[in-house]
Amino acid sequence: MNRNTHFAKGGAGKAPQDRVIGSQAFGALARMVLVTAKEEGSNQRVMARAKSNIAPDDGGVAYSLELATIVGGIEATHAVWAGAIEGTAREILGDVEHDDSEGGGERQE
């Protein structure tokens, strides 16, 4: 099963699998749940494993999306991989998300 969805608003800091919009069965049924987030004010993005029962369930990768011109002058988007990231999905997402409900939107170091 391949399912794309979004996170519920105001869920920053909660378990990534619990933030998926729709039935909790979407995350519970899947063998692996991958989550992505974009850092505000930056082109930096992250992808992390929120759940996996067929591989390790932590870690992720940093990447950005860039335009490239391919044969025929067609512009296409491609991922530029920036390397592996250690940590849980919650930690990885927490590094790029800003929770506007706490501290006026500024991140705490």
N, C-alpha and C positions, 0 to 999 in steps of 0.2 A: 504494500500500500504506500502510495506517495501522496503526502498531504502537505500543502503549504498553508500557513496561517500567520497571524500576527500576535504580538503580545498585548495583553490587556493594559490599558493606560493606568498609571499610578502604581505599577507593580515593581518598580525598581527596588532591588534588595531582596525580593522574594525568590524562592526556588524557581529557576527558569522553566522547568517542566510544568509548574503550577500556574504560570503566567500565560500559557497558550490559550487563545480564545477558542471557545467551543467546548465540547464535551471533554472531560478528563480522560475519557477512553482513548482519545487521539494519542495522548502521550503514554498511557498505560499499555495499549495494545502494541505499539511500535517496538521493534527490536532496538532501534537507535533513533534518538532525537537530537538533531543538530540545530543550534540556535545561532543567529547572527545579530550583530549590532554595529551601528556606525557612531563614531565619536563625534559629538557636536562640535561644529566649527572646524572640522578637519576632514580629510579624505580617508583617514585611517578607519578600517573596519576589522572586526574579529569574527571568527566562527569557532564555536566550542561544542563539545559533546555534553549535552544536558543529561542524557541517559544512554546507556548501552549495556545490553546483556550478552553481546557477542564480541566485545573488545573492551579495553580500558574505558572507564566512564569519566575521565578527566582530560585536561589538556585541550589545546586548540591551535589555531593559526591566525596570524595577522596578515592582512592583505589590503590592497586598494584596487579600485577599478579605474582603468585608463582607456582612452580611445586609441585605436590603431586604424590605419588605412590599409585595407587589404586589396587584393587584385581587383581591378575594375574601378578603383577609386571609392570603394564602399567603406564607410566608417563603421567599425564594430567595437564593442566594449570587451575588454579582457581583464582577467584578474592578474595582478602582480603580487606574488606571494612574498611576504616579508619575513617569514620564519615561524617556528613553533613557539607556543606560549604554554607555560606550566600553570597549573591551578585548576580549581573547579570551575564549572560554567558560571556559577554565581560570582566567584572572584573575578573572572575574566570580564564578564559583563559589567560588574561594578566599577572596573577601571575605566570604562568608556562611557558609561551612562551617568547622567546628571539627574538627581531627584529634586525637582523644583519645589516639592512640598517641605523640604528640610533645608534651612539655612539660606533661603533666597536663591537657590539654584547653584550656589558655589560648592565645589567639591571640598571635602575635608581631607587633608593629607594624613 
